[in-house]
Amino acid sequence: MYDAGQAAVHLTIQAMYEGIYLHQMAGFDAEKARVEFSIPPDVVPASAIAMGYPGEADTLPEDLRQRELQPRTRKPINEMLFQAPGEIRATLFDLYHE
């Protein structure tokens, strides 16, 4: 499991370079995946990644089309990081915005 995250990152970077989009998922049924994909007992399913090429928004049902065409927003970095009392004095936000 040590390299699972790093493997996912490299797969994502290469896929995007090739024009393939990915959606990484942690909330999946590992036992169902084991059965459906014939995963051997000595292999641990750690995550699932859907891969594919983007389609046209016009082919989506109306509710999904509207959601797809909305502007993307992200949480500010300071809402995702915290500082433990008495610990490190700088956050990643501070390091990148000095």
Backbone as CSV, one residue per row, in Angstrom:
resi,resn,N_x,N_y,N_z,CA_x,CA_y,CA_z,C_x,C_y,C_z
1,MET,0.821,-1.203,0.000,0.000,0.000,0.000,0.864,1.265,0.000
2,TYR,2.117,1.124,0.359,2.995,2.273,0.487,2.992,3.150,-0.767
3,ASP,3.072,2.555,-1.934,3.191,3.316,-3.169,1.867,3.535,-3.902
4,ALA,0.746,3.150,-3.315,-0.542,3.255,-4.016,-0.868,4.700,-4.403
5,GLY,-0.663,5.626,-3.493,-0.949,7.031,-3.792,-0.045,7.584,-4.874
6,GLN,1.219,7.249,-4.788,2.173,7.717,-5.788,1.871,7.111,-7.163
7,ALA,1.480,5.845,-7.172,1.112,5.204,-8.437,-0.101,5.894,-9.051
8,ALA,-1.091,6.245,-8.216,-2.290,6.925,-8.707,-1.942,8.296,-9.284
9,VAL,-1.023,8.999,-8.638,-0.608,10.320,-9.133,0.054,10.196,-10.497
10,HIS,0.964,9.251,-10.639,1.668,9.100,-11.911,0.720,8.635,-13.016
11,LEU,-0.202,7.750,-12.673,-1.214,7.332,-13.639,-2.061,8.526,-14.079
12,THR,-2.443,9.363,-13.127,-3.257,10.549,-13.423,-2.517,11.508,-14.341
13,ILE,-1.263,11.777,-14.036,-0.481,12.711,-14.857,-0.335,12.185,-16.282
14,GLN,0.015,10.918,-16.418,0.184,10.352,-17.757,-1.142,10.308,-18.503
15,ALA,-2.215,9.940,-17.821,-3.520,9.872,-18.475,-3.942,11.249,-18.981
16,MET,-3.787,12.277,-18.165,-4.150,13.624,-18.599,-3.315,14.055,-19.802
17,TYR,-2.054,13.683,-19.816,-1.190,13.971,-20.957,-1.744,13.322,-22.222
18,GLU,-2.326,12.131,-22.061,-2.891,11.387,-23.190,-4.323,11.795,-23.510
19,GLY,-4.886,12.748,-22.742,-6.260,13.191,-22.977,-7.313,12.296,-22.336
20,ILE,-6.879,11.455,-21.400,-7.792,10.555,-20.691,-8.067,11.148,-19.313
21,TYR,-9.329,11.199,-18.943,-9.708,11.745,-17.648,-9.886,10.615,-16.647
22,LEU,-9.579,10.914,-15.369,-9.697,9.921,-14.311,-10.574,10.450,-13.191
23,HIS,-11.212,9.527,-12.502,-11.960,9.860,-11.284,-11.577,8.830,-10.238
24,GLN,-10.818,9.280,-9.229,-10.359,8.371,-8.185,-11.433,8.247,-7.105
25,MET,-11.618,7.023,-6.614,-12.662,6.759,-5.620,-12.101,5.937,-4.468
26,ALA,-12.416,6.341,-3.261,-12.045,5.549,-2.088,-13.257,4.753,-1.607
27,GLY,-14.445,5.295,-1.775,-15.663,4.645,-1.293,-16.191,3.627,-2.284
28,PHE,-15.573,2.471,-2.356,-16.027,1.425,-3.266,-16.091,0.116,-2.487
29,ASP,-16.804,-0.840,-2.995,-16.976,-2.143,-2.353,-15.822,-3.056,-2.771
30,ALA,-14.829,-3.188,-1.913,-13.626,-3.952,-2.241,-13.944,-5.423,-2.513
31,GLU,-14.848,-5.994,-1.746,-15.184,-7.411,-1.957,-15.921,-7.622,-3.272
32,LYS,-16.806,-6.693,-3.609,-17.499,-6.800,-4.898,-16.495,-6.653,-6.045
33,ALA,-15.558,-5.717,-5.902,-14.516,-5.542,-6.917,-13.698,-6.823,-7.053
34,ARG,-13.395,-7.450,-5.926,-12.620,-8.691,-5.937,-13.337,-9.756,-6.772
35,VAL,-14.653,-9.871,-6.596,-15.444,-10.870,-7.329,-15.580,-10.482,-8.801
36,GLU,-16.003,-9.235,-9.074,-16.282,-8.793,-10.444,-15.048,-8.801,-11.341
37,PHE,-13.886,-8.475,-10.763,-12.669,-8.361,-11.562,-11.680,-9.499,-11.312
38,SER,-12.132,-10.548,-10.614,-11.294,-11.728,-10.331,-9.958,-11.341,-9.708
39,ILE,-10.011,-10.493,-8.692,-8.792,-10.052,-8.004,-8.323,-11.187,-7.088
40,PRO,-7.075,-11.611,-7.230,-6.570,-12.726,-6.414,-6.584,-12.396,-4.918
41,PRO,-6.660,-13.410,-4.072,-6.720,-13.196,-2.620,-5.507,-12.482,-2.040
42,ASP,-4.344,-12.586,-2.672,-3.138,-11.945,-2.140,-2.989,-10.492,-2.589
43,VAL,-3.970,-9.964,-3.349,-3.952,-8.565,-3.799,-5.030,-7.799,-3.033
44,VAL,-4.651,-6.644,-2.471,-5.578,-5.830,-1.681,-6.103,-4.691,-2.540
45,PRO,-7.419,-4.663,-2.835,-7.971,-3.525,-3.581,-7.996,-2.279,-2.680
46,ALA,-7.157,-1.300,-2.983,-7.009,-0.112,-2.137,-7.838,1.062,-2.620
47,SER,-8.048,1.174,-3.906,-8.839,2.276,-4.449,-9.359,1.860,-5.818
48,ALA,-10.265,2.662,-6.330,-10.799,2.424,-7.675,-10.619,3.701,-8.480
49,ILE,-10.303,3.542,-9.756,-10.115,4.693,-10.629,-10.876,4.441,-11.923
50,ALA,-11.845,5.310,-12.197,-12.557,5.246,-13.479,-11.766,6.061,-14.488
51,MET,-11.651,5.543,-15.709,-10.891,6.224,-16.751,-11.739,6.339,-18.003
52,GLY,-11.597,7.449,-18.727,-12.313,7.574,-19.977,-12.053,8.911,-20.639
53,TYR,-12.591,9.039,-21.821,-12.474,10.285,-22.573,-13.704,11.140,-22.301
54,PRO,-13.530,12.461,-22.223,-14.688,13.318,-21.966,-15.653,13.296,-23.150
55,GLY,-16.925,13.353,-22.828,-17.953,13.409,-23.867,-18.448,14.835,-24.034
56,GLU,-19.533,14.976,-24.731,-20.138,16.293,-24.962,-21.224,16.542,-23.919
57,ALA,-21.235,17.726,-23.347,-22.233,18.070,-22.329,-23.651,17.970,-22.880
58,ASP,-23.822,18.213,-24.164,-25.153,18.176,-24.771,-25.785,16.781,-24.746
59,THR,-24.990,15.744,-24.546,-25.524,14.384,-24.527,-26.005,13.970,-23.135
60,LEU,-25.776,14.807,-22.129,-26.162,14.489,-20.753,-27.627,14.820,-20.501
61,PRO,-28.251,14.152,-19.521,-29.581,14.577,-19.074,-29.501,16.022,-18.571
62,GLU,-30.572,16.747,-18.633,-30.583,18.184,-18.342,-29.959,18.535,-16.989
63,ASP,-30.303,17.800,-15.928,-29.763,18.136,-14.605,-28.245,17.978,-14.563
64,LEU,-27.728,16.927,-15.185,-26.273,16.729,-15.213,-25.589,17.705,-16.162
65,ARG,-26.248,18.063,-17.246,-25.683,19.032,-18.188,-25.500,20.380,-17.505
66,GLN,-26.520,20.814,-16.751,-26.416,22.093,-16.042,-25.284,22.060,-15.025
67,ARG,-25.164,20.956,-14.291,-24.092,20.832,-13.304,-22.722,20.848,-13.988
68,GLU,-22.606,20.173,-15.116,-21.340,20.108,-15.855,-20.908,21.479,-16.368
69,LEU,-21.861,22.300,-16.768,-21.546,23.597,-17.373,-21.367,24.720,-16.356
70,GLN,-21.642,24.456,-15.079,-21.440,25.482,-14.048,-19.953,25.742,-13.845
71,PRO,-19.610,26.979,-13.464,-18.194,27.271,-13.181,-17.689,26.400,-12.024
72,ARG,-16.458,25.950,-12.124,-15.847,25.127,-11.076,-15.355,26.029,-9.948
73,THR,-15.553,25.586,-8.733,-15.041,26.316,-7.569,-14.281,25.331,-6.678
74,ARG,-13.315,25.855,-5.969,-12.533,25.051,-5.025,-12.504,25.762,-3.681
75,LYS,-12.390,24.983,-2.628,-12.232,25.565,-1.305,-10.899,26.290,-1.245
76,PRO,-10.839,27.402,-0.523,-9.535,28.048,-0.309,-8.630,27.115,0.484
77,ILE,-7.337,27.164,0.218,-6.389,26.259,0.864,-6.412,26.396,2.379
78,ASN,-6.667,27.592,2.894,-6.671,27.780,4.344,-7.878,27.114,5.012
79,GLU,-8.864,26.670,4.257,-9.975,25.915,4.820,-9.667,24.418,4.885
80,MET,-8.593,23.984,4.240,-8.252,22.564,4.211,-7.050,22.231,5.086
81,LEU,-6.300,23.229,5.535,-5.122,23.012,6.357,-5.386,23.525,7.761
82,PHE,-4.698,22.955,8.719,-4.812,23.425,10.093,-3.438,23.398,10.733
83,GLN,-3.329,24.046,11.878,-2.075,24.075,12.613,-2.338,23.575,14.020
84,ALA,-1.647,22.523,14.413,-1.772,21.999,15.766,-1.062,22.937,16.731
85,PRO,-1.649,23.203,17.905,-0.994,24.096,18.885,0.381,23.573,19.272
86,GLY,1.368,24.471,19.290,2.715,24.117,19.698,3.495,23.310,18.675
87,GLU,2.942,23.134,17.520,3.611,22.340,16.489,4.218,23.278,15.447
88,ILE,4.243,22.851,14.222,4.804,23.627,13.122,4.157,25.007,13.076
89,ARG,4.947,26.010,12.869,4.455,27.384,12.908,3.962,27.900,11.551
90,ALA,4.193,27.169,10.486,3.784,27.631,9.156,2.938,26.556,8.482
91,THR,1.973,26.990,7.697,1.181,26.059,6.901,1.719,26.071,5.478
92,LEU,1.285,25.144,4.666,1.666,25.167,3.254,1.242,26.486,2.619
93,PHE,0.099,27.008,3.045,-0.382,28.291,2.508,0.666,29.367,2.769
94,ASP,1.197,29.413,3.998,2.223,30.411,4.339,3.486,30.214,3.501
95,LEU,3.880,28.973,3.303,5.107,28.688,2.564,5.015,29.106,1.109
96,TYR,3.836,28.988,0.520,3.679,29.307,-0.891,3.225,30.743,-1.136
97,HIS,2.909,31.474,-0.090,2.399,32.841,-0.272,3.182,33.856,0.546
98,GLU,4.476,33.672,0.650,5.302,34.655,1.371,5.777,35.745,0.444
